[in-house]
Amino acid sequence: MPPTLDQDTIVAISTPPGRGGIGIVRLSGPAARTIAEPLLKLRHPLAPAQARFAHILDSNGETLDEAVVTWFQSPHSYTSEDVVEIAAHGSPVLLDHLLRQCVAAGARLAEPGEFTQRAFLSGRLDLTQAEAVHDLIESSTLHQARIAAQQLGGSLSRQITPIKEQLIALIAALEAGIDFAEDDIDLLPTAQIATQIQAVEAPLQVLEQTFAYGRIVRDGFTLAIVGRPNAGKSSLFNRLLQRDRAIVTATPGTTRDLVTERISLEGIPVELVDTAGLRQATDEAESIGIAKSREAIAEADVVLLVLDATVPLHPEDNATIASLTGRPLLIARNKHDLTTNQPRTTTQETIQSTTPDPMPCTTIETSALTGEGLPELRRAILSRVTQATPNAETALLTNLRQQQAVSGALRSLAQAQQALTASIPHEMLLLDLYETLRSLDTLTGTTTTDDILNQIFSKFCIGK
């Protein structure tokens, strides 16, 4: 993919593959209008940002379809170039014909994400906004879409801008003190420099802490539901899913393979994994299922251990709890509706005594039959992965690239503080501050290598 703006014109089908009511072919580049117009019979000439009715013509000038055509004149378009969008009926044959006709007239097939890359290279979007375009397209919940829309609107950029301005002001003051010392421009006092570094550092630390939540919002997490046979794992799985997906019978060991489904908890995607019951296997199929269960436990972000509240804690449950020391673990004492008139056989103290985990196991009384405890269980699942939810005004770091950029800036600021404490000359201190600035520039894309750009935009779908 080209690292700089091309002068050629690109074309792609911008709607998903398959048949639909509408299909859109998009052109972007200096010859977009010149290429599109001969393929159309327009009732009125194209005008900037105005939709025009047109007939799509075949190679013999015969009408193939009716379409709505919109021309966005440079620089008032998504890519800041001339853009023409032809919205026809969503026939794959028709859209492919339009695409081939555009290519024959001089357009080039667009690479994945090339429209958005051109928007970035022209300054229409910064890199965090370009990444948000991909996140918005990939959203599977409304909460994900809202977060992506905030990022696309520049929420992260707006949070970074005043931080960079403070940093640049500090760099300028230090440079002036060094370059014009003979003109009676005083060097900044050490205490004042330290205060200004702290003023840059504090909001970056807050921003870095949003990554844990932002990553989960963007990517979701996996919850493995484990336990002994007949504890009610599949029943809880169905309850969380709100439909009967896993087979439930009174016979222990019904689930032999992993059953996975995706749900949304407060807008966060969660992959539920129902597993085979943990016990001594009775046959080869069950043995394989139990091995897969243990793999699911190892790979899960959160483990939900389901206990049968009507029977004493089993050694297999103790072993599972002990093996998950330090891991996000929840415990559901299921079948609570059957324990009303009988003594508790499993207590929080009994469970807690099985593991030295400094993070206490959250234990919730549930009934998959009546739905008791399900709201509390959903809240507990989220609290295990989202320790703190940023407020609506706070921008989020949503991917590792962004987090590494902020983390790199904080490391450089820490080195600058150390240099200041050690009374190292300001020339050396400036090296750390400039490195901080470079890290922040990579966040928004002011200074970004072509390899990083290609890696980011190659994930996009063609036509966006």
C-alpha positions in Angstrom: 0.0 0.0 0.0 1.4 3.4 -0.9 2.9 5.4 2.0 1.9 8.8 0.5 -1.1 10.1 -1.3 -1.3 8.7 -4.9 -2.5 10.7 -7.8 -4.4 7.7 -9.2 -8.0 7.0 -8.8 -9.2 4.0 -6.8 -12.4 2.1 -6.9 -14.1 -0.6 -4.8 -17.5 -2.0 -3.9 -18.1 -0.5 -0.5 -21.1 -2.7 0.6 -20.7 -6.2 2.0 -20.5 -9.1 -0.4 -23.7 -10.8 -1.5 -27.1 -9.7 -2.6 -29.0 -6.7 -1.1 -31.4 -3.9 -1.7 -28.5 -1.5 -2.2 -24.9 -1.8 -3.4 -22.4 1.0 -3.6 -19.4 1.4 -5.8 -17.1 4.1 -4.6 -14.4 6.0 -6.5 -11.8 8.3 -5.0 -9.1 10.3 -6.8 -8.7 13.1 -9.3 -10.4 11.3 -12.2 -13.4 9.9 -10.1 -15.9 12.1 -11.9 -14.4 11.7 -15.3 -14.4 7.9 -15.0 -18.0 7.7 -13.6 -19.9 10.0 -15.9 -19.6 8.0 -19.1 -21.0 4.9 -17.3 -24.2 6.8 -16.5 -27.1 8.5 -18.1 -27.7 11.5 -15.8 -31.0 13.5 -15.7 -29.1 16.5 -14.3 -25.3 17.2 -14.2 -23.4 16.1 -11.1 -23.2 18.8 -8.4 -21.1 18.8 -5.2 -22.8 16.9 -2.3 -26.1 16.5 -4.2 -27.7 13.2 -5.1 -28.5 12.7 -8.7 -30.8 10.1 -10.4 -29.1 8.2 -13.2 -29.4 5.1 -15.4 -26.4 2.7 -15.4 -25.4 1.8 -19.0 -23.8 -1.3 -20.3 -21.0 -1.3 -22.9 -23.6 -0.8 -25.7 -25.3 2.2 -24.0 -28.3 0.1 -22.9 -29.8 0.7 -19.5 -29.0 -1.9 -16.9 -30.3 -0.3 -13.7 -31.4 2.9 -12.0 -29.0 4.4 -9.4 -28.5 7.4 -7.2 -25.1 9.1 -7.7 -23.4 11.5 -5.4 -20.3 13.5 -6.1 -18.2 14.9 -3.2 -15.8 17.5 -4.5 -12.3 17.8 -3.1 -11.5 18.6 -0.3 -15.1 18.1 1.1 -15.1 14.3 1.1 -14.1 11.4 3.3 -10.7 11.1 1.6 -10.3 14.9 0.9 -10.2 13.9 -2.8 -13.0 13.9 -5.4 -15.3 11.0 -4.5 -18.1 9.5 -6.5 -20.5 7.0 -5.0 -22.9 5.0 -7.2 -25.7 3.5 -5.2 -27.5 0.9 -7.3 -29.4 -2.3 -6.6 -27.3 -4.8 -4.8 -26.9 -7.4 -7.5 -23.3 -8.8 -7.4 -23.3 -9.1 -11.2 -24.3 -5.5 -11.6 -21.8 -4.2 -9.1 -19.0 -6.3 -10.6 -19.9 -4.9 -14.0 -19.6 -1.3 -12.7 -16.3 -2.2 -11.0 -14.9 -3.6 -14.2 -16.0 -0.6 -16.3 -14.3 1.8 -13.8 -11.1 -0.2 -14.0 -11.3 -0.3 -17.8 -11.7 3.5 -17.7 -8.5 4.0 -15.7 -9.3 3.4 -12.1 -7.3 1.0 -9.9 -8.8 -1.5 -7.5 -8.5 -0.2 -3.9 -6.4 -2.1 -1.3 -8.0 -3.0 2.0 -8.5 0.2 4.0 -7.1 2.5 1.3 -10.0 5.0 1.4 -9.4 5.5 5.1 -5.6 5.6 4.6 -6.1 8.4 2.1 -8.2 10.2 4.7 -5.4 9.9 7.2 -2.6 10.9 4.8 -4.6 14.0 3.8 -5.0 15.0 7.4 -8.7 14.4 7.4 -8.3 11.9 10.2 -5.5 11.2 12.7 -4.4 7.6 13.4 -6.6 7.1 16.5 -9.6 8.2 14.4 -8.7 5.9 11.5 -8.4 2.9 14.0 -11.9 3.9 15.3 -13.3 3.5 11.8 -12.3 -0.2 11.9 -13.6 -0.6 15.4 -16.9 0.9 14.4 -17.3 -1.5 11.5 -16.4 -4.5 13.7 -18.7 -3.5 16.6 -21.1 -6.2 17.7 -22.7 -4.2 20.5 -24.1 -0.7 20.8 -21.6 0.1 23.6 -18.7 -0.8 21.4 -20.2 1.4 18.6 -20.6 4.3 21.0 -17.0 4.0 22.2 -15.8 3.8 18.6 -17.9 6.8 17.6 -16.4 8.8 20.4 -12.9 7.9 19.2 -13.8 8.6 15.6 -15.0 12.0 16.8 -11.5 12.7 18.1 -12.0 12.1 21.9 -8.6 10.6 22.3 -6.9 13.3 20.2 -8.6 16.0 22.2 -7.3 14.5 25.4 -3.7 14.2 24.1 -3.5 17.7 22.5 -3.3 19.8 25.8 -0.8 17.3 27.2 1.4 17.7 24.2 1.0 21.5 24.4 2.3 21.4 28.0 5.2 19.2 27.0 6.1 21.5 24.1 6.0 24.5 26.3 8.4 22.9 28.8 10.8 21.9 25.9 10.7 25.4 24.5 11.5 27.0 27.9 14.4 24.6 28.4 15.7 25.2 24.9 15.5 29.0 25.4 17.4 28.8 28.6 20.2 26.8 27.0 20.4 28.7 23.7 20.1 32.2 25.0 21.8 32.0 28.4 24.1 34.9 27.5 21.0 37.1 26.9 20.0 36.8 30.6 17.2 34.3 30.0 17.2 32.3 33.3 17.1 28.5 33.4 13.9 27.2 34.9 14.3 26.2 38.6 14.5 22.5 39.2 11.3 22.5 41.3 9.4 24.2 38.5 10.7 21.7 35.9 9.6 18.8 38.2 6.2 20.3 38.6 5.7 20.7 34.9 6.9 17.2 34.2 4.3 16.0 36.8 1.6 18.0 35.1 2.3 16.1 31.8 2.7 12.8 33.6 -0.5 12.8 35.7 -3.1 12.8 32.9 -1.0 10.2 30.9 -1.1 7.9 33.9 -4.9 8.2 34.1 -5.1 7.6 30.4 -3.0 4.4 30.6 -5.2 3.0 33.2 -8.2 3.1 30.8 -6.5 0.4 28.6 -7.8 -2.5 30.7 -11.4 -1.4 30.2 -10.9 -0.2 26.6 -9.4 -3.5 25.5 -12.2 -5.5 27.0 -14.8 -3.2 25.4 -13.1 -3.6 22.0 -12.2 -7.3 22.1 -14.5 -8.8 24.8 -13.5 -11.7 27.0 -14.0 -15.4 27.5 -15.9 -17.0 30.4 -15.4 -20.7 31.0 -18.2 -22.4 33.0 -16.7 -25.4 34.8 -17.5 -27.8 37.5 -18.5 -31.4 38.3 -21.2 -33.2 36.3 -24.8 -32.3 37.2 -23.8 -29.1 39.1 -26.0 -27.1 36.7 -23.3 -25.7 34.3 -25.3 -26.1 31.2 -28.5 -24.8 32.9 -26.6 -21.6 34.0 -25.1 -21.4 30.5 -28.6 -21.4 29.0 -29.8 -18.9 31.6 -27.0 -16.4 30.8 -27.6 -17.0 27.1 -31.4 -16.6 27.7 -32.2 -19.5 25.4 -31.8 -23.3 25.4 -28.5 -23.9 23.6 -26.8 -26.6 25.7 -28.5 -30.0 26.3 -29.7 -30.4 29.9 -30.7 -33.7 31.4 -30.6 -35.3 34.8 -28.0 -37.8 33.6 -24.5 -36.7 34.7 -21.9 -36.2 31.9 -24.3 -35.0 29.2 -21.9 -32.4 27.9 -19.0 -34.1 26.2 -17.6 -31.2 24.0 -17.2 -27.5 24.4 -20.3 -25.4 23.6 -19.6 -21.8 22.9 -21.9 -18.8 22.3 -21.5 -15.0 22.5 -23.6 -12.7 24.6 -23.4 -9.0 25.6 -23.1 -7.9 29.2 -23.7 -4.2 29.5 -22.5 -3.8 26.0 -19.3 -5.9 26.4 -19.0 -9.0 24.3 -18.6 -12.2 26.3 -17.9 -15.6 24.8 -19.4 -18.2 27.1 -17.9 -21.7 27.1 -19.9 -24.6 28.5 -17.5 -27.5 29.4 -17.6 -31.1 30.2 -18.0 -32.0 33.8 -14.7 -32.5 35.8 -14.5 -36.0 37.1 -12.8 -39.3 36.5 -13.7 -40.1 32.9 -15.8 -43.2 32.2 -15.0 -43.6 28.5 -12.7 -42.2 25.8 -15.2 -39.5 24.6 -15.7 -38.1 28.1 -11.9 -38.2 28.6 -11.3 -36.0 25.5 -14.1 -33.7 26.7 -12.5 -33.2 30.1 -9.1 -32.5 28.5 -10.8 -29.8 26.4 -12.4 -28.4 29.5 -9.0 -28.0 31.1 -7.7 -26.3 28.0 -10.7 -23.9 28.2 -9.9 -23.1 31.8 -6.3 -22.3 30.9 -7.4 -20.0 28.0 -10.3 -18.2 29.7 -10.2 -14.7 31.0 -12.6 -15.5 33.8 -13.6 -18.9 35.2 -17.0 -19.6 36.7 -16.9 -22.7 38.9 -20.4 -24.1 39.4 -21.0 -26.0 42.7 -24.0 -28.1 43.6 -25.2 -26.4 46.8 -27.1 -29.6 47.9 -23.9 -31.7 48.3 -20.6 -31.2 50.2 -17.7 -29.6 48.5 -15.9 -32.3 46.4 -12.1 -32.8 46.3 -12.3 -32.2 42.5 -13.8 -28.7 43.3 -11.0 -28.0 45.9 -8.4 -29.0 43.3 -10.0 -26.7 40.7 -10.1 -23.7 43.1 -6.5 -24.3 44.1 -5.3 -24.5 40.5 -6.8 -21.1 39.8 -4.9 -19.2 42.4 -4.3 -15.7 41.1 -6.8 -16.1 38.2 -10.1 -14.3 38.0 -12.5 -16.9 39.5 -16.2 -16.7 40.4 -18.1 -19.4 42.2 -21.8 -20.1 41.8 -23.5 -22.2 44.4 -26.2 -23.5 42.1 -29.6 -25.2 43.0 -30.0 -22.8 45.9 -33.8 -23.2 45.5 -33.4 -26.8 46.8 -31.5 -25.8 50.0 -34.2 -23.7 51.7 -35.1 -26.4 54.2 -31.7 -28.0 54.7 -28.4 -26.9 56.2 -25.7 -25.3 53.9 -23.3 -27.9 52.8 -20.8 -25.5 51.2 -19.8 -22.2 52.9 -17.8 -19.2 51.8 -15.3 -20.0 54.6 -14.9 -23.6 53.3 -14.3 -22.4 49.8 -11.9 -19.6 50.9 -9.8 -22.0 53.0 -8.9 -24.0 49.9 -6.7 -21.3 48.4 -4.3 -18.7 49.6 -5.4 -16.3 46.8 -5.2 -12.8 48.1 -8.2 -11.9 46.0 -11.2 -13.5 47.7 -13.4 -15.7 45.6 -16.8 -14.1 44.9 -19.4 -16.7 45.8 -23.0 -16.2 44.6 -26.1 -18.2 45.4 -27.9 -19.1 42.2 -30.7 -21.2 40.9 -30.7 -21.9 37.2 -34.3 -23.2 37.6 -35.8 -20.0 39.1 -33.3 -17.4 37.9 -32.3 -16.5 41.5 -28.9 -14.8 41.7 -28.6 -14.3 37.9 -28.5 -10.4 38.0 -25.8 -10.6 40.8 -23.9 -13.2 38.8 -23.8 -11.0 35.7 -22.6 -8.0 37.7 -19.9 -10.2 39.3 -18.7 -11.5 36.0 -18.1 -7.9 34.7 -16.5 -6.8 38.0 -13.9 -9.5 37.6 -12.6 -8.0 34.3 -13.6 -4.3 34.7 -12.2 -3.2 38.0 -13.1 0.4 37.2 -15.3 1.8 34.5 -14.1 5.2 33.2 -16.7 8.0 33.1 -18.4 8.8 29.8 -16.1 11.9 29.2 -12.9 9.9 29.5 -11.2 8.8 26.3 -10.1 5.2 26.2 -7.0 3.4 24.9 -8.5 0.5 23.0 -5.6 -1.4 21.5 -2.0 -2.4 22.3 -0.4 0.1 19.9 -2.1 3.0 21.7 -1.2 1.6 25.2 2.5 1.1 24.2 2.7 4.7 22.9 1.4 6.1 26.2 3.5 3.6 28.2 6.6 4.7 26.3 5.9 8.4 27.0 5.6 7.6 30.7 8.9 5.8 30.7 10.6 8.7 29.1 9.1 11.1 31.6 10.2 8.9 34.5 13.8 9.0 33.0 13.5 12.8 32.8 12.5 13.0 36.5 15.5 10.8 37.4 17.8 13.0 35.3 16.5 16.1 37.0 17.0 14.6 40.5 20.5 13.6 39.6 21.3 17.2 38.4 22.1 16.1 34.9 22.5 19.0 32.4 19.3 20.2 30.7 20.6 19.1 27.3 20.4 15.5 28.5 17.0 16.1 30.1 15.7 17.4 26.8 16.5 14.1 25.1 14.0 12.3 27.4 11.4 15.0 26.8 11.8 14.8 23.1 11.4 11.0 23.3 8.2 11.6 25.2 7.0 13.8 22.4 7.8 11.2 19.8 5.8 8.6 21.7 2.8 10.9 21.8 3.2 11.7 18.1 3.1 8.0 17.2 -0.2 7.7 19.1 -2.0 10.1 16.8 0.1 9.4 13.8 2.1 12.6 13.5 5.3 10.5 13.2 4.5 6.9 12.2 6.5 4.4 10.1 5.1 3.0 6.9 5.2 -0.5 8.3 2.9 0.5 11.2 0.5 2.2 8.7 0.4 -0.8 6.5 -0.2 -3.1 9.4 -3.1 -1.0 10.7 -4.9 -0.4 7.4 -4.5 -4.0 6.0 -7.0 -5.1 8.7 -9.7 -3.0 7.1 -12.3 -4.4 4.7 -12.0 -3.4 1.0 -14.0 -0.3 0.2 -13.4 1.5 3.5 
